[in-house]
Amino acid sequence: MTYEQALNELQEILSGLESGETPLAQLPIAVQRAGVLIRFCKDELRGVENALSDRVYDEEE
């Protein structure tokens, strides 16, 4: 899964929650999946941030 795919899925979950289209029985599943996707996205962003920091540090030397 890519960051973009995870973000798109998060947007779909959010749209379903906001519109009321997500059935009540599916709410816990949707919220749990959103949590997994949020953690994935945070990890991806953290990795990019670290890579950029390393690169900037290397260029300063």
C-alpha positions as MATLAB code, in Angstrom:
seq = 'MTYEQALNELQEILSGLESGETPLAQLPIAVQRAGVLIRFCKDELRGVENALSDRVYDEEE';
ca = [
       0.000    0.000    0.000;
       1.229    3.477   -0.791;
       0.702    6.645    1.199;
      -1.677    7.902   -1.487;
      -3.760    4.717   -1.382;
      -4.004    4.884    2.400;
      -4.989    8.541    2.262;
      -7.677    7.819   -0.344;
      -9.100    5.018    1.776;
      -9.123    7.313    4.799;
     -11.020    9.908    2.785;
     -13.565    7.269    1.744;
     -14.053    6.183    5.359;
     -14.469    9.793    6.452;
     -16.969   10.495    3.693;
     -19.024    7.470    4.721;
     -18.993    8.564    8.350;
     -19.865   12.180    7.581;
     -22.677   11.290    5.193;
     -24.172    8.666    7.472;
     -23.763    6.007    4.782;
     -21.683    3.792    7.070;
     -24.069    1.405    8.855;
     -23.964    1.485   12.644;
     -22.726   -2.098   12.753;
     -19.753   -1.107   10.574;
     -18.658    1.873   12.695;
     -16.206   -0.016   14.932;
     -14.625   -1.664   11.891;
     -14.365    1.661   10.045;
     -12.843    3.417   13.054;
     -10.352    0.593   13.603;
      -9.333    0.619    9.935;
      -8.957    4.401   10.031;
      -6.610    4.039   12.999;
      -4.465    1.540   11.109;
      -4.349    3.821    8.072;
      -3.489    6.884   10.160;
      -0.593    5.036   11.808;
       0.618    3.884    8.389;
       0.502    7.429    7.002;
       2.307    8.838   10.039;
       5.040    6.213    9.685;
       5.420    6.976    5.984;
       5.673   10.718    6.660;
       8.150   10.134    9.473;
      10.304    8.070    7.114;
      10.306   10.823    4.507;
      11.097   13.412    7.154;
      14.054   11.349    8.397;
      15.352   10.804    4.871;
      15.153   14.529    4.141;
      16.834   15.404    7.431;
      19.663   12.972    6.682;
      20.106   14.423    3.223;
      20.168   18.019    4.489;
      22.642   16.998    7.189;
      24.895   15.301    4.603;
      24.839   18.410    2.390;
      25.824   20.653    5.313;
      28.995   18.664    5.959;
];
